[in-house]
Amino acid sequence: MTGRLAGKTAIVTGSSSGLGRAIATAYAREGARVCCVDLYPNLRNAINPETGKADDINNRVSTGVPTHEFLVQQFGGKHIYVRADVTVAADVEAAVATCVRELGRLDIMANNAGISVESTHVRVLRVHETSESDYDKTMAINAKSIFLGCKYAIQQMLKQEPLPNCNGDKGWIVNTASVQGYVGYLGTPSYCASKGAAVQLTKQVALDYGPDRIHCNALCPGFLKTAMTQNLQGDAEVLKGINAAHPLGGMGDPEDVARAAVFLASDDARWITGVPLPVDGGFLTQ
Ligand code: NAD
């Protein structure tokens, strides 16, 4: 721990699993107080007893130590959990209010919660085969959530005095997009559309709130070893393709991306805003 986020308070959405849990852990390790936001305090895909695989992204079970409790055990200090559906304005507004009431302020907003409906299908789905409900659901959880997270976080950040020794900066927003915010990927139309929206909204917020000293950047990860890609991880053919697509090899560890999330929320990124940052093992080089 180097204390790069000491004195800061962060909300991390989608904190109960995968990349969100890794970001919450990295933020707490660097000295931030973390407000963990998710539908459940801790969960993973339920295993289908017939296939032995976790094949339904909504079929989640609560398990193990909730993220906020894990942070308290590992790093001490105060970390909390707030239940919220990131597609519901009242939930997001209430999560920000609870964070401020319990932890004192809000400096970092990591809008990370997301889904990939395509990863739950056994074959690729092009636009003409994609259901309207899958498209709407993906846009709500991956894109509208970023609008809501930015909106309520910024309302709070604008009211706050900047922390001392932070260059007058008032806030750091870190949105989780994807390499699919840059490029198309076979059979993932809703996901690509939602991540493109996340990238554009990031630039817009950076432009509008730069004068208020609020930073807004995005993470664009390549494929990661999380519940989201669980169905791909057991398929040797698919893995060969994924390996070839990432010059640094294999699927990334969420921890690899969490390091970049720390950078974008730290004073090291003091002259950086509006950037969709690839953290992708070189995926976007080809
Ligand atoms: P994950 O499925 O492990 O975790 C997603 C988390 O978001 C879960 O805890 C889930 O409960 C939460 N969530 C989903 N819908 C929600 C809602 N409506 N309200 C509140 N919380 C909700 O997936 P992950 O791989 O950790 O994904 C995290 C982010 O990273 C997503 O935005 C995803 O698109 C992005 N991403 C993932 C990969 C990858 O390969 N796994 C690659 C690039 C980007």
Residues whose N, C-alpha, C, O or C-beta is under 5 A from the ligand:
A	BS01	NAD	G14 S15 S16 S17 G18 L19 G20 V37 D38 L39 A84 D85 V86 T87 N112 A113 G114 I115 I141 T176 A177 S178 P221 G222 F223 L224 T226 A227 M228 T229
